[in-house]
Amino acid sequence: MELTTVKLVTIISEAILEERILHDLRKLGARGYTVGEVRGEGTRGVHASEWEGKSLRIETLVKPEVAEQILQHLAHTYFPHFAVIAYMTDVQVVRGDKFHGERT
């Protein structure tokens, strides 16, 4: 079994941004993603009520150069105006060809 190292980009955002962020990810070269509802507490505290909306965790596995482009885009486009955080980590995957081929 051969493992390939790729980047896991994790984005925590307001749910209202889901379609915009997913569109941006595809445009920047992500070939797939996973989205889930999350809750928690951060520097702004816990959401006081449902009217503030849900938060989402969006994850994508990408090549390092794509990860960098995604983080730069998020920092420029979303960080100044929305409750969005993002981070990347190295992960090892089986079937690494899924992350190095061209988008079909």
ZIRAMO-V764892 format. One record per pair of residues at least 12 apart in sequence whose ideal C-beta (glycine too) atoms are under 8 Angstrom apart, sorted by sequence separation. I is the first residue (numbers start at 1). J is the second residue. D is the distance in whole Angstrom. If there is no record, write none. Layout:
# ZIRAMO-V764892
I/J/D ; I/J/D
This chain:
# ZIRAMO-V764892
74/86/5 ; 22/35/7 ; 39/54/8 ; 40/55/7 ; 71/86/6 ; 39/55/6 ; 70/86/8 ; 18/35/7 ; 37/54/5 ; 38/55/5 ; 71/88/6 ; 37/55/7 ; 38/56/7 ; 37/56/6 ; 38/57/5 ; 36/56/7 ; 37/57/8 ; 9/30/8 ; 35/56/6 ; 36/57/5 ; 67/88/5 ; 15/37/7 ; 35/57/7 ; 35/58/5 ; 34/58/7 ; 35/59/8 ; 33/58/6 ; 34/59/5 ; 12/38/7 ; 33/59/7 ; 34/60/8 ; 33/60/4 ; 32/60/7 ; 55/83/8 ; 32/61/7 ; 30/60/4 ; 61/91/7 ; 31/62/8 ; 30/62/5 ; 61/93/6 ; 25/58/7 ; 29/62/7 ; 29/63/8 ; 25/60/6 ; 22/58/7 ; 30/66/7 ; 63/99/6 ; 16/53/6 ; 21/58/6 ; 29/66/4 ; 62/99/7 ; 63/100/7 ; 15/53/5 ; 18/56/6 ; 28/66/6 ; 61/99/6 ; 14/53/6 ; 15/54/4 ; 17/56/8 ; 44/83/7 ; 15/55/7 ; 18/58/7 ; 29/69/7 ; 30/70/7 ; 14/55/7 ; 15/56/5 ; 28/69/5 ; 13/55/7 ; 14/56/8 ; 28/70/5 ; 12/55/6 ; 13/56/6 ; 42/85/8 ; 12/56/7 ; 11/56/8 ; 12/57/6 ; 13/58/7 ; 25/70/6 ; 28/73/6 ; 11/57/7 ; 24/70/8 ; 10/57/6 ; 11/58/4 ; 10/58/7 ; 11/59/8 ; 10/59/5 ; 24/73/6 ; 9/59/7 ; 24/74/8 ; 8/59/6 ; 9/60/5 ; 8/60/8 ; 9/61/8 ; 8/61/6 ; 9/62/6 ; 21/74/8 ; 24/77/7 ; 7/61/7 ; 6/61/5 ; 7/62/6 ; 6/62/6 ; 7/63/7 ; 6/63/6 ; 7/64/5 ; 21/78/8 ; 6/64/8 ; 9/67/5 ; 7/66/8 ; 7/67/4 ; 9/70/5 ; 17/78/7 ; 9/71/7 ; 11/74/7 ; 13/78/7 ; 17/82/6 ; 17/84/7 ; 31/98/7 ; 14/82/6 ; 31/99/7 ; 13/82/7 ; 14/83/5 ; 13/83/7 ; 14/84/7 ; 13/84/4 ; 12/84/7 ; 13/85/8 ; 31/103/5 ; 11/84/7 ; 12/85/5 ; 11/85/7 ; 12/86/7 ; 29/103/7 ; 11/86/5 ; 10/86/7 ; 9/86/7 ; 10/87/6 ; 9/87/8 ; 10/88/7 ; 9/88/5 ; 10/89/8 ; 8/88/6 ; 7/88/5 ; 8/89/5 ; 7/89/7 ; 8/90/8 ; 7/90/7 ; 8/91/5 ; 6/90/8 ; 7/91/7 ; 5/90/6 ; 6/91/6 ; 5/91/7 ; 6/92/8 ; 5/92/5 ; 6/93/6 ; 4/92/7 ; 5/93/8 ; 3/92/4 ; 4/93/6 ; 3/93/7 ; 4/94/8 ; 6/96/7 ; 3/94/6 ; 4/95/8 ; 2/94/8 ; 4/96/2 ; 1/94/6 ; 3/96/7 ; 4/97/8 ; 6/99/5 ; 2/96/7 ; 4/99/7 ; 4/100/7
